[in-house]
């Protein structure tokens, strides 16, 4: 088993395809997973479920992002940052077995790896603001 971090990385790739590449989410899942033949089934399933869940709830997730980062339009955020925020927020709100600090930490770690120079701070700050606003701390 490759684990949930790998699944989050793959979900980020899927969401990038859907978001920036304008692919329908099912096609983005199919294309991305086809490029990863060595990915184990558990990781594939979690990545696909995570990406599809984020995509289907993105309006609600983006509303939370807007409220926490009022000086940044969601559309203006870097695609990697926007989708990492969506993934973490989706896990916080909809995935029962992912504790809030784990979702935030995973997003920050992935931001360090895939985002820009300020992505880590931005992702951590926005998620922290949302969690405080929702009373989840």
C-alpha positions as CSV (number, residue, x, y, z in Angstrom):
1,X,0.0,0.0,0.0
2,X,1.4,3.4,-1.0
3,X,-0.6,5.4,1.4
4,X,-2.8,8.4,1.5
5,X,0.0,10.9,0.8
6,X,0.5,9.3,-2.5
7,X,-3.3,9.3,-3.1
8,X,-3.4,13.1,-2.3
9,X,-0.6,13.7,-4.8
10,X,-2.5,11.7,-7.5
11,X,-5.7,13.6,-6.6
12,X,-3.8,16.8,-7.0
13,X,-2.7,15.7,-10.5
14,X,-6.3,14.7,-11.4
15,X,-7.7,18.0,-10.2
16,X,-5.0,19.9,-12.1
17,X,-6.1,18.1,-15.3
18,X,-9.8,18.9,-14.6
19,X,-9.2,22.5,-13.4
20,X,-6.5,23.7,-15.8
21,X,-6.9,21.2,-18.6
22,X,-10.7,21.6,-18.6
23,X,-11.2,17.9,-18.7
24,X,-14.4,16.4,-17.2
25,X,-13.5,14.9,-13.9
26,X,-14.1,11.3,-14.9
27,X,-11.8,11.7,-17.9
28,X,-9.2,13.4,-15.7
29,X,-9.3,10.4,-13.3
30,X,-9.0,7.9,-16.2
31,X,-6.2,9.7,-17.9
32,X,-4.2,10.3,-14.8
33,X,-4.6,6.8,-13.4
34,X,-3.7,5.3,-16.8
35,X,-0.3,7.1,-16.6
36,X,0.3,5.4,-13.2
37,X,0.2,1.6,-13.8
38,X,2.2,0.8,-10.7
39,X,-0.2,2.5,-8.3
40,X,-1.8,0.1,-5.9
41,X,-5.6,-0.3,-6.0
42,X,-6.3,1.2,-2.5
43,X,-4.3,4.3,-3.5
44,X,-6.1,4.5,-6.9
45,X,-9.5,4.3,-5.2
46,X,-8.8,6.9,-2.5
47,X,-7.2,9.3,-5.1
48,X,-10.2,8.9,-7.4
49,X,-12.8,9.3,-4.6
50,X,-10.9,12.3,-3.2
51,X,-10.7,14.1,-6.6
52,X,-14.3,13.4,-7.5
53,X,-15.5,14.4,-4.0
54,X,-13.5,17.7,-4.2
55,X,-14.8,18.4,-7.7
56,X,-18.4,17.8,-6.8
57,X,-18.2,20.0,-3.7
58,X,-15.9,22.7,-5.2
59,X,-18.5,25.5,-5.0
60,X,-18.9,24.9,-1.3
61,X,-15.2,24.5,-0.8
62,X,-14.5,27.7,-2.8
63,X,-17.0,29.6,-0.7
64,X,-14.9,28.7,2.4
65,X,-11.7,29.7,0.6
66,X,-13.2,33.1,-0.3
67,X,-14.2,33.8,3.3
68,X,-10.8,32.9,4.6
69,X,-8.8,34.8,1.9
70,X,-11.0,37.8,1.0
71,X,-8.1,39.6,-0.8
72,X,-7.6,36.6,-3.1
73,X,-10.1,35.5,-5.6
74,X,-10.1,31.7,-5.9
75,X,-9.5,32.0,-9.6
76,X,-6.4,34.1,-9.0
77,X,-4.8,31.5,-6.6
78,X,-2.2,29.3,-8.1
79,X,-3.8,26.1,-9.4
80,X,-1.7,23.9,-7.1
81,X,-2.5,26.0,-4.0
82,X,-6.2,26.2,-4.9
83,X,-6.5,22.4,-5.3
84,X,-4.4,21.6,-2.3
85,X,-6.7,23.8,-0.3
86,X,-9.7,22.1,-1.8
87,X,-8.3,18.7,-1.0
88,X,-7.5,19.5,2.6
89,X,-10.8,21.2,3.2
90,X,-12.7,18.4,1.6
91,X,-11.0,15.9,4.0
92,X,-11.7,18.2,7.0
93,X,-15.4,18.5,6.2
94,X,-16.3,15.2,4.6
95,X,-13.8,12.5,5.4
96,X,-14.4,11.2,8.9
97,X,-11.2,9.3,9.5
98,X,-8.8,12.2,8.6
99,X,-8.1,14.5,11.6
100,X,-8.1,18.2,10.9
101,X,-4.4,18.6,11.8
102,X,-3.4,15.7,9.5
103,X,-5.3,17.3,6.6
104,X,-3.6,20.6,7.2
105,X,-0.1,19.1,7.6
106,X,-0.5,17.0,4.5
107,X,-1.5,20.0,2.4
108,X,1.4,22.0,3.8
109,X,3.8,19.2,3.0
110,X,2.5,18.9,-0.6
111,X,2.6,22.7,-1.0
112,X,6.3,22.6,-0.1
113,X,6.9,20.0,-2.8
114,X,4.6,21.2,-5.6
115,X,3.8,24.8,-4.9
116,X,5.7,28.1,-5.2
117,X,8.0,29.7,-2.6
118,X,5.1,31.1,-0.5
119,X,2.6,28.2,-1.0
120,X,3.4,26.6,2.3
121,X,2.6,29.7,4.3
122,X,-0.4,30.6,2.2
123,X,-2.0,27.1,2.4
124,X,-1.3,26.9,6.2
125,X,-2.7,30.4,6.8
126,X,-5.9,29.9,4.8
127,X,-6.7,26.5,6.3
128,X,-5.9,27.7,9.8
129,X,-8.4,30.6,9.3
130,X,-11.1,28.3,8.0
131,X,-10.6,25.8,10.8
132,X,-10.8,28.6,13.4
133,X,-13.9,30.1,11.7
134,X,-15.6,26.8,11.8
135,X,-14.6,26.2,15.4
136,X,-12.7,23.0,14.6
137,X,-9.6,23.8,16.6
